[in-house]
Amino acid sequence: MDLYRVHTKILMPFVNESVQALAEMADLEATVGKGFQEDVKGYDFMGYAVCVVARTFGSIEGKVVMNHQLNSALTIGNRLLAKMLGEPSNQEILSIPIDIPGVGSFSFSYLLHQKTQ
């Protein structure tokens, strides 16, 4: 596998977009570390797998997984929520929880800005 191609053509666009989005959407400054290869047997999600996206480049096929440690997930989520809601208003938030017995839960939420007739 050409790790340089995976790094530059597949991962870096996600990394660069994420760093830019953190700055613009959450006022958080992020720095990018040096890439490295991990052993499949020892690989463990760092906390929260936020998204998985299938990605192909030439003959390379795989999936991009974004992992967050608990503190980073909470900080980013709370900063985004504060910026999205802004000043207190009459916004409604509609949520649907998904429970995984013995594991925990997560939810999808929709922040309603305005209703149109």
KEZA-552568 format. One record per atom (N, C-alpha, C): atom name; residue number from 1; residue in three letters; x, y, z. Coordinates in steps of 0.001 Angstrom, whole numbers. Layout:
! residues N
+-------+--------+--------+---------+---------+---------+
| lumse | torlum | drenke |      c1 |      c2 |      c3 |
+-------+--------+--------+---------+---------+---------+
|    CA |    NUM |    ALA |       X |       Y |       Z |
...
+-------+--------+--------+---------+---------+---------+
***
This chain:
! residues 117
+-------+--------+--------+---------+---------+---------+
| lumse | torlum | drenke |      c1 |      c2 |      c3 |
+-------+--------+--------+---------+---------+---------+
|     N |      1 |    MET |     854 |   -1181 |       0 |
|    CA |      1 |    MET |       0 |       0 |       0 |
|     C |      1 |    MET |     893 |    1235 |       0 |
|     N |      2 |    ASP |     545 |    2200 |    -768 |
|    CA |      2 |    ASP |    1296 |    3444 |    -839 |
|     C |      2 |    ASP |     796 |    4383 |     259 |
|     N |      3 |    LEU |    1479 |    4353 |    1411 |
|    CA |      3 |    LEU |    1031 |    5154 |    2549 |
|     C |      3 |    LEU |    1086 |    6652 |    2262 |
|     N |      4 |    TYR |    2041 |    7075 |    1440 |
|    CA |      4 |    TYR |    2123 |    8497 |    1091 |
|     C |      4 |    TYR |     863 |    8939 |     359 |
|     N |      5 |    ARG |     380 |    8115 |    -577 |
|    CA |      5 |    ARG |    -841 |    8460 |   -1318 |
|     C |      5 |    ARG |   -2052 |    8464 |    -401 |
|     N |      6 |    VAL |   -2133 |    7494 |     502 |
|    CA |      6 |    VAL |   -3248 |    7463 |    1452 |
|     C |      6 |    VAL |   -3231 |    8727 |    2298 |
|     N |      7 |    HIS |   -2053 |    9088 |    2772 |
|    CA |      7 |    HIS |   -1914 |   10266 |    3633 |
|     C |      7 |    HIS |   -2288 |   11548 |    2903 |
|     N |      8 |    THR |   -1693 |   11767 |    1732 |
|    CA |      8 |    THR |   -1880 |   13042 |    1042 |
|     C |      8 |    THR |   -3199 |   13158 |     284 |
|     N |      9 |    LYS |   -3642 |   12073 |    -323 |
|    CA |      9 |    LYS |   -4819 |   12145 |   -1181 |
|     C |      9 |    LYS |   -6119 |   11791 |    -478 |
|     N |     10 |    ILE |   -6049 |   11006 |     588 |
|    CA |     10 |    ILE |   -7276 |   10566 |    1249 |
|     C |     10 |    ILE |   -7455 |   11235 |    2603 |
|     N |     11 |    LEU |   -6470 |   11129 |    3479 |
|    CA |     11 |    LEU |   -6655 |   11653 |    4838 |
|     C |     11 |    LEU |   -6520 |   13170 |    4942 |
|     N |     12 |    MET |   -5544 |   13757 |    4280 |
|    CA |     12 |    MET |   -5295 |   15186 |    4464 |
|     C |     12 |    MET |   -6457 |   16092 |    4063 |
|     N |     13 |    PRO |   -7227 |   15788 |    3022 |
|    CA |     13 |    PRO |   -8391 |   16643 |    2764 |
|     C |     13 |    PRO |   -9374 |   16661 |    3941 |
|     N |     14 |    PHE |   -9602 |   15500 |    4595 |
|    CA |     14 |    PHE |  -10464 |   15457 |    5775 |
|     C |     14 |    PHE |   -9838 |   16231 |    6932 |
|     N |     15 |    VAL |   -8544 |   16038 |    7130 |
|    CA |     15 |    VAL |   -7839 |   16717 |    8215 |
|     C |     15 |    VAL |   -7896 |   18222 |    8023 |
|     N |     16 |    ASN |   -7540 |   18688 |    6832 |
|    CA |     16 |    ASN |   -7529 |   20136 |    6571 |
|     C |     16 |    ASN |   -8915 |   20749 |    6728 |
|     N |     17 |    GLU |   -9931 |   20070 |    6221 |
|    CA |     17 |    GLU |  -11303 |   20573 |    6346 |
|     C |     17 |    GLU |  -11747 |   20625 |    7806 |
|     N |     18 |    SER |  -11359 |   19615 |    8570 |
|    CA |     18 |    SER |  -11727 |   19583 |    9993 |
|     C |     18 |    SER |  -11063 |   20700 |   10778 |
|     N |     19 |    VAL |   -9783 |   20927 |   10519 |
|    CA |     19 |    VAL |   -9065 |   22006 |   11207 |
|     C |     19 |    VAL |   -9695 |   23357 |   10864 |
|     N |     20 |    GLN |  -10023 |   23552 |    9595 |
|    CA |     20 |    GLN |  -10665 |   24795 |    9171 |
|     C |     20 |    GLN |  -12047 |   24943 |    9797 |
|     N |     21 |    ALA |  -12824 |   23863 |    9825 |
|    CA |     21 |    ALA |  -14166 |   23909 |   10410 |
|     C |     21 |    ALA |  -14107 |   24190 |   11906 |
|     N |     22 |    LEU |  -13143 |   23606 |   12609 |
|    CA |     22 |    LEU |  -13003 |   23884 |   14045 |
|     C |     22 |    LEU |  -12739 |   25366 |   14287 |
|     N |     23 |    ALA |  -11891 |   25949 |   13458 |
|    CA |     23 |    ALA |  -11580 |   27374 |   13614 |
|     C |     23 |    ALA |  -12791 |   28248 |   13308 |
|     N |     24 |    GLU |  -13483 |   27945 |   12222 |
|    CA |     24 |    GLU |  -14598 |   28786 |   11795 |
|     C |     24 |    GLU |  -15874 |   28555 |   12596 |
|     N |     25 |    MET |  -16148 |   27309 |   12945 |
|    CA |     25 |    MET |  -17425 |   26989 |   13567 |
|     C |     25 |    MET |  -17385 |   26925 |   15092 |
|     N |     26 |    ALA |  -16187 |   26700 |   15669 |
|    CA |     26 |    ALA |  -16123 |   26537 |   17114 |
|     C |     26 |    ALA |  -15061 |   27419 |   17767 |
|     N |     27 |    ASP |  -14409 |   28274 |   16978 |
|    CA |     27 |    ASP |  -13336 |   29134 |   17500 |
|     C |     27 |    ASP |  -12279 |   28326 |   18244 |
|     N |     28 |    LEU |  -11931 |   27164 |   17700 |
|    CA |     28 |    LEU |  -10904 |   26307 |   18286 |
|     C |     28 |    LEU |   -9744 |   26185 |   17311 |
|     N |     29 |    GLU |   -8527 |   26413 |   17802 |
|    CA |     29 |    GLU |   -7342 |   26296 |   16961 |
|     C |     29 |    GLU |   -6755 |   24900 |   17144 |
|     N |     30 |    ALA |   -6553 |   24186 |   16045 |
|    CA |     30 |    ALA |   -6025 |   22825 |   16096 |
|     C |     30 |    ALA |   -4713 |   22746 |   15332 |
|     N |     31 |    THR |   -3843 |   21857 |   15770 |
|    CA |     31 |    THR |   -2598 |   21593 |   15050 |
|     C |     31 |    THR |   -2612 |   20135 |   14599 |
|     N |     32 |    VAL |   -1965 |   19879 |   13486 |
|    CA |     32 |    VAL |   -1955 |   18545 |   12896 |
|     C |     32 |    VAL |    -650 |   17842 |   13247 |
|     N |     33 |    GLY |    -764 |   16625 |   13758 |
|    CA |     33 |    GLY |     411 |   15825 |   14099 |
|     C |     33 |    GLY |     912 |   15036 |   12909 |
|     N |     34 |    LYS |    1987 |   14290 |   13136 |
|    CA |     34 |    LYS |    2591 |   13476 |   12091 |
|     C |     34 |    LYS |    1828 |   12156 |   11972 |
|     N |     35 |    GLY |    1526 |   11750 |   10754 |
|    CA |     35 |    GLY |     808 |   10509 |   10515 |
|     C |     35 |    GLY |    1653 |    9293 |   10858 |
|     N |     36 |    PHE |     995 |    8206 |   11196 |
|    CA |     36 |    PHE |    1691 |    6967 |   11519 |
|     C |     36 |    PHE |     787 |    5787 |   11195 |
|     N |     37 |    GLN |    1394 |    4619 |   11064 |
|    CA |     37 |    GLN |     640 |    3411 |   10754 |
|     C |     37 |    GLN |     424 |    2630 |   12043 |
|     N |     38 |    GLU |    -816 |    2108 |   12206 |
|    CA |     38 |    GLU |   -1152 |    1330 |   13390 |
|     C |     38 |    GLU |   -1380 |    -125 |   13018 |
|     N |     39 |    ASP |   -1183 |   -1004 |   13985 |
|    CA |     39 |    ASP |   -1430 |   -2432 |   13806 |
|     C |     39 |    ASP |   -2924 |   -2690 |   13968 |
|     N |     40 |    VAL |   -3505 |   -3439 |   13055 |
|    CA |     40 |    VAL |   -4939 |   -3726 |   13096 |
|     C |     40 |    VAL |   -5324 |   -4412 |   14403 |
|     N |     41 |    LYS |   -4533 |   -5368 |   14859 |
|    CA |     41 |    LYS |   -4858 |   -6108 |   16078 |
|     C |     41 |    LYS |   -4855 |   -5214 |   17310 |
|     N |     42 |    GLY |   -4024 |   -4197 |   17335 |
|    CA |     42 |    GLY |   -3940 |   -3314 |   18490 |
|     C |     42 |    GLY |   -4776 |   -2059 |   18369 |
|     N |     43 |    TYR |   -5421 |   -1876 |   17218 |
|    CA |     43 |    TYR |   -6199 |    -650 |   16997 |
|     C |     43 |    TYR |   -7435 |    -630 |   17878 |
|     N |     44 |    ASP |   -7666 |     503 |   18494 |
|    CA |     44 |    ASP |   -8829 |     668 |   19353 |
|     C |     44 |    ASP |   -9372 |    2071 |   19115 |
|     N |     45 |    PHE |  -10688 |    2191 |   19023 |
|    CA |     45 |    PHE |  -11258 |    3526 |   18897 |
|     C |     45 |    PHE |  -10856 |    4329 |   20121 |
|     N |     46 |    MET |  -10460 |    5571 |   19905 |
|    CA |     46 |    MET |   -9957 |    6409 |   20987 |
|     C |     46 |    MET |  -11054 |    6884 |   21920 |
|     N |     47 |    GLY |  -12261 |    6680 |   21592 |
|    CA |     47 |    GLY |  -13363 |    7134 |   22418 |
|     C |     47 |    GLY |  -14640 |    7113 |   21623 |
|     N |     48 |    TYR |  -14812 |    8066 |   20752 |
|    CA |     48 |    TYR |  -16043 |    8198 |   19996 |
|     C |     48 |    TYR |  -15734 |    8217 |   18516 |
|     N |     49 |    ALA |  -16264 |    7261 |   17779 |
|    CA |     49 |    ALA |  -16143 |    7269 |   16331 |
|     C |     49 |    ALA |  -17260 |    8164 |   15819 |
|     N |     50 |    VAL |  -16901 |    9326 |   15338 |
|    CA |     50 |    VAL |  -17890 |   10314 |   14940 |
|     C |     50 |    VAL |  -18451 |   10019 |   13559 |
|     N |     51 |    CYS |  -17617 |    9624 |   12638 |
|    CA |     51 |    CYS |  -18133 |    9332 |   11303 |
|     C |     51 |    CYS |  -17244 |    8324 |   10604 |
|     N |     52 |    VAL |  -17837 |    7599 |    9712 |
|    CA |     52 |    VAL |  -17116 |    6659 |    8874 |
|     C |     52 |    VAL |  -17531 |    6946 |    7442 |
|     N |     53 |    VAL |  -16561 |    7198 |    6585 |
|    CA |     53 |    VAL |  -16837 |    7544 |    5203 |
|     C |     53 |    VAL |  -16021 |    6636 |    4292 |
|     N |     54 |    ALA |  -16659 |    5972 |    3355 |
|    CA |     54 |    ALA |  -15932 |    5163 |    2384 |
|     C |     54 |    ALA |  -15179 |    6102 |    1450 |
|     N |     55 |    ARG |  -13940 |    5776 |    1168 |
|    CA |     55 |    ARG |  -13136 |    6648 |     317 |
|     C |     55 |    ARG |  -12254 |    5803 |    -580 |
|     N |     56 |    THR |  -12227 |    6107 |   -1862 |
|    CA |     56 |    THR |  -11418 |    5388 |   -2835 |
|     C |     56 |    THR |  -10525 |    6371 |   -3563 |
|     N |     57 |    PHE |   -9283 |    5969 |   -3784 |
|    CA |     57 |    PHE |   -8364 |    6766 |   -4592 |
|     C |     57 |    PHE |   -7569 |    5802 |   -5451 |
|     N |     58 |    GLY |   -7828 |    5801 |   -6735 |
|    CA |     58 |    GLY |   -7159 |    4857 |   -7629 |
|     C |     58 |    GLY |   -7482 |    3433 |   -7218 |
|     N |     59 |    SER |   -6452 |    2651 |   -6933 |
|    CA |     59 |    SER |   -6660 |    1258 |   -6538 |
|     C |     59 |    SER |   -6766 |    1099 |   -5021 |
|     N |     60 |    ILE |   -6732 |    2193 |   -4284 |
|    CA |     60 |    ILE |   -6804 |    2142 |   -2829 |
|     C |     60 |    ILE |   -8253 |    2338 |   -2396 |
|     N |     61 |    GLU |   -8789 |    1386 |   -1624 |
|    CA |     61 |    GLU |  -10145 |    1482 |   -1101 |
|     C |     61 |    GLU |  -10102 |    1336 |     407 |
|     N |     62 |    GLY |  -10901 |    2105 |    1115 |
|    CA |     62 |    GLY |  -10934 |    2004 |    2563 |
|     C |     62 |    GLY |  -11989 |    2902 |    3147 |
|     N |     63 |    LYS |  -11906 |    3123 |    4436 |
|    CA |     63 |    LYS |  -12859 |    3963 |    5154 |
|     C |     63 |    LYS |  -12102 |    4941 |    6044 |
|     N |     64 |    VAL |  -12604 |    6156 |    6133 |
|    CA |     64 |    VAL |  -12034 |    7173 |    7015 |
|     C |     64 |    VAL |  -12876 |    7192 |    8278 |
|     N |     65 |    VAL |  -12247 |    7052 |    9433 |
|    CA |     65 |    VAL |  -12933 |    7078 |   10719 |
|     C |     65 |    VAL |  -12389 |    8258 |   11519 |
|     N |     66 |    MET |  -13288 |    9100 |   12023 |
|    CA |     66 |    MET |  -12873 |   10214 |   12876 |
|     C |     66 |    MET |  -13112 |    9801 |   14328 |
|     N |     67 |    ASN |  -12047 |    9762 |   15106 |
|    CA |     67 |    ASN |  -12128 |    9389 |   16516 |
|     C |     67 |    ASN |  -11948 |   10611 |   17397 |
|     N |     68 |    HIS |  -12692 |   10649 |   18489 |
|    CA |     68 |    HIS |  -12536 |   11719 |   19482 |
|     C |     68 |    HIS |  -12384 |   11107 |   20854 |
|     N |     69 |    GLN |  -11517 |   11696 |   21650 |
|    CA |     69 |    GLN |  -11488 |   11363 |   23062 |
|     C |     69 |    GLN |  -12664 |   12087 |   23691 |
|     N |     70 |    LEU |  -13126 |   11620 |   24835 |
|    CA |     70 |    LEU |  -14314 |   12173 |   25476 |
|     C |     70 |    LEU |  -14222 |   13686 |   25646 |
|     N |     71 |    ASN |  -13109 |   14190 |   26142 |
|    CA |     71 |    ASN |  -12986 |   15630 |   26393 |
|     C |     71 |    ASN |  -13083 |   16446 |   25108 |
|     N |     72 |    SER |  -12435 |   15973 |   24030 |
|    CA |     72 |    SER |  -12502 |   16740 |   22786 |
|     C |     72 |    SER |  -13907 |   16701 |   22200 |
|     N |     73 |    ALA |  -14582 |   15555 |   22287 |
|    CA |     73 |    ALA |  -15952 |   15465 |   21773 |
|     C |     73 |    ALA |  -16881 |   16408 |   22518 |
|     N |     74 |    LEU |  -16771 |   16442 |   23838 |
|    CA |     74 |    LEU |  -17630 |   17325 |   24633 |
|     C |     74 |    LEU |  -17319 |   18796 |   24383 |
|     N |     75 |    THR |  -16044 |   19145 |   24327 |
|    CA |     75 |    THR |  -15657 |   20544 |   24109 |
|     C |     75 |    THR |  -16125 |   21030 |   22743 |
|     N |     76 |    ILE |  -15854 |   20249 |   21703 |
|    CA |     76 |    ILE |  -16263 |   20650 |   20356 |
|     C |     76 |    ILE |  -17783 |   20739 |   20272 |
|     N |     77 |    GLY |  -18486 |   19734 |   20787 |
|    CA |     77 |    GLY |  -19941 |   19746 |   20747 |
|     C |     77 |    GLY |  -20536 |   20941 |   21460 |
|     N |     78 |    ASN |  -20033 |   21254 |   22640 |
|    CA |     78 |    ASN |  -20549 |   22394 |   23395 |
|     C |     78 |    ASN |  -20222 |   23723 |   22736 |
|     N |     79 |    ARG |  -19030 |   23849 |   22135 |
|    CA |     79 |    ARG |  -18677 |   25090 |   21435 |
|     C |     79 |    ARG |  -19548 |   25280 |   20198 |
|     N |     80 |    LEU |  -19790 |   24189 |   19454 |
|    CA |     80 |    LEU |  -20654 |   24279 |   18275 |
|     C |     80 |    LEU |  -22074 |   24641 |   18679 |
|     N |     81 |    LEU |  -22576 |   24018 |   19726 |
|    CA |     81 |    LEU |  -23922 |   24307 |   20198 |
|     C |     81 |    LEU |  -24058 |   25770 |   20594 |
|     N |     82 |    ALA |  -23088 |   26290 |   21327 |
|    CA |     82 |    ALA |  -23133 |   27694 |   21750 |
|     C |     82 |    ALA |  -23123 |   28634 |   20551 |
|     N |     83 |    LYS |  -22297 |   28337 |   19542 |
|    CA |     83 |    LYS |  -22251 |   29200 |   18354 |
|     C |     83 |    LYS |  -23520 |   29077 |   17520 |
|     N |     84 |    MET |  -24101 |   27865 |   17436 |
|    CA |     84 |    MET |  -25317 |   27681 |   16644 |
|     C |     84 |    MET |  -26511 |   28361 |   17291 |
|     N |     85 |    LEU |  -26613 |   28242 |   18610 |
|    CA |     85 |    LEU |  -27759 |   28826 |   19301 |
|     C |     85 |    LEU |  -27607 |   30320 |   19512 |
|     N |     86 |    GLY |  -26371 |   30776 |   19643 |
|    CA |     86 |    GLY |  -26148 |   32200 |   19866 |
|     C |     86 |    GLY |  -26846 |   32666 |   21124 |
|     N |     87 |    GLU |  -27461 |   33812 |   21030 |
|    CA |     87 |    GLU |  -28202 |   34359 |   22159 |
|     C |     87 |    GLU |  -29433 |   33507 |   22433 |
|     N |     88 |    PRO |  -29817 |   33391 |   23683 |
|    CA |     88 |    PRO |  -31031 |   32624 |   23989 |
|     C |     88 |    PRO |  -32224 |   33138 |   23180 |
|     N |     89 |    SER |  -32975 |   32193 |   22622 |
|    CA |     89 |    SER |  -34141 |   32565 |   21818 |
|     C |     89 |    SER |  -35192 |   31478 |   21973 |
|     N |     90 |    ASN |  -36180 |   31525 |   21124 |
|    CA |     90 |    ASN |  -37250 |   30538 |   21212 |
|     C |     90 |    ASN |  -37013 |   29352 |   20283 |
|     N |     91 |    GLN |  -35726 |   29059 |   19979 |
|    CA |     91 |    GLN |  -35434 |   27894 |   19134 |
|     C |     91 |    GLN |  -35948 |   26627 |   19779 |
|     N |     92 |    GLU |  -36358 |   25716 |   18915 |
|    CA |     92 |    GLU |  -36743 |   24392 |   19388 |
|     C |     92 |    GLU |  -35650 |   23407 |   18993 |
|     N |     93 |    ILE |  -35446 |   22403 |   19819 |
|    CA |     93 |    ILE |  -34518 |   21331 |   19510 |
|     C |     93 |    ILE |  -35295 |   20029 |   19565 |
|     N |     94 |    LEU |  -35312 |   19315 |   18443 |
|    CA |     94 |    LEU |  -36000 |   18037 |   18360 |
|     C |     94 |    LEU |  -34947 |   16941 |   18360 |
|     N |     95 |    SER |  -35044 |   15999 |   19290 |
|    CA |     95 |    SER |  -34034 |   14955 |   19410 |
|     C |     95 |    SER |  -34655 |   13567 |   19405 |
|     N |     96 |    ILE |  -33900 |   12633 |   18870 |
|    CA |     96 |    ILE |  -34290 |   11227 |   18897 |
|     C |     96 |    ILE |  -33128 |   10444 |   19496 |
|     N |     97 |    PRO |  -33329 |    9886 |   20695 |
|    CA |     97 |    PRO |  -32262 |    9106 |   21316 |
|     C |     97 |    PRO |  -32214 |    7690 |   20755 |
|     N |     98 |    ILE |  -31024 |    7141 |   20722 |
|    CA |     98 |    ILE |  -30820 |    5757 |   20308 |
|     C |     98 |    ILE |  -30068 |    5079 |   21436 |
|     N |     99 |    ASP |  -30692 |    4068 |   22033 |
|    CA |     99 |    ASP |  -30112 |    3383 |   23182 |
|     C |     99 |    ASP |  -29529 |    2048 |   22747 |
|     N |    100 |    ILE |  -28344 |    1753 |   23234 |
|    CA |    100 |    ILE |  -27708 |     466 |   22993 |
|     C |    100 |    ILE |  -27587 |    -202 |   24363 |
|     N |    101 |    PRO |  -28456 |   -1178 |   24666 |
|    CA |    101 |    PRO |  -28467 |   -1803 |   25994 |
|     C |    101 |    PRO |  -27083 |   -2299 |   26419 |
|     N |    102 |    GLY |  -26701 |   -1922 |   27619 |
|    CA |    102 |    GLY |  -25426 |   -2332 |   28170 |
|     C |    102 |    GLY |  -24227 |   -1556 |   27651 |
|     N |    103 |    VAL |  -24462 |    -624 |   26737 |
|    CA |    103 |    VAL |  -23363 |     132 |   26141 |
|     C |    103 |    VAL |  -23498 |    1619 |   26419 |
|     N |    104 |    GLY |  -24651 |    2185 |   26121 |
|    CA |    104 |    GLY |  -24875 |    3615 |   26280 |
|     C |    104 |    GLY |  -25843 |    4112 |   25232 |
|     N |    105 |    SER |  -25792 |    5391 |   24966 |
|    CA |    105 |    SER |  -26719 |    5953 |   23998 |
|     C |    105 |    SER |  -26084 |    7112 |   23248 |
|     N |    106 |    PHE |  -26744 |    7507 |   22171 |
|    CA |    106 |    PHE |  -26408 |    8706 |   21423 |
|     C |    106 |    PHE |  -27697 |    9213 |   20831 |
|     N |    107 |    SER |  -27654 |   10383 |   20215 |
|    CA |    107 |    SER |  -28889 |   10909 |   19652 |
|     C |    107 |    SER |  -28609 |   11748 |   18418 |
|     N |    108 |    PHE |  -29638 |   11900 |   17623 |
|    CA |    108 |    PHE |  -29642 |   12837 |   16515 |
|     C |    108 |    PHE |  -30552 |   13986 |   16922 |
|     N |    109 |    SER |  -30092 |   15209 |   16713 |
|    CA |    109 |    SER |  -30884 |   16379 |   17085 |
|     C |    109 |    SER |  -30994 |   17329 |   15911 |
|     N |    110 |    TYR |  -32110 |   18023 |   15869 |
|    CA |    110 |    TYR |  -32354 |   19024 |   14836 |
|     C |    110 |    TYR |  -32641 |   20334 |   15536 |
|     N |    111 |    LEU |  -31805 |   21340 |   15291 |
|    CA |    111 |    LEU |  -31992 |   22646 |   15890 |
|     C |    111 |    LEU |  -32832 |   23488 |   14938 |
|     N |    112 |    LEU |  -34049 |   23739 |   15314 |
|    CA |    112 |    LEU |  -35006 |   24450 |   14475 |
|     C |    112 |    LEU |  -34820 |   25957 |   14645 |
|     N |    113 |    HIS |  -34481 |   26648 |   13585 |
|    CA |    113 |    HIS |  -34270 |   28090 |   13637 |
|     C |    113 |    HIS |  -35577 |   28852 |   13430 |
|     N |    114 |    GLN |  -36341 |   28420 |   12462 |
|    CA |    114 |    GLN |  -37619 |   29080 |   12206 |
|     C |    114 |    GLN |  -38553 |   28141 |   11474 |
|     N |    115 |    LYS |  -39818 |   28367 |   11667 |
|    CA |    115 |    LYS |  -40833 |   27575 |   10978 |
|     C |    115 |    LYS |  -41435 |   28423 |    9883 |
|     N |    116 |    THR |  -41642 |   27807 |    8738 |
|    CA |    116 |    THR |  -42325 |   28527 |    7666 |
|     C |    116 |    THR |  -43666 |   27868 |    7435 |
|     N |    117 |    GLN |  -44646 |   28646 |    7014 |
|    CA |    117 |    GLN |  -45990 |   28123 |    6803 |
|     C |    117 |    GLN |  -46097 |   27481 |    5458 |
+-------+--------+--------+---------+---------+---------+
***
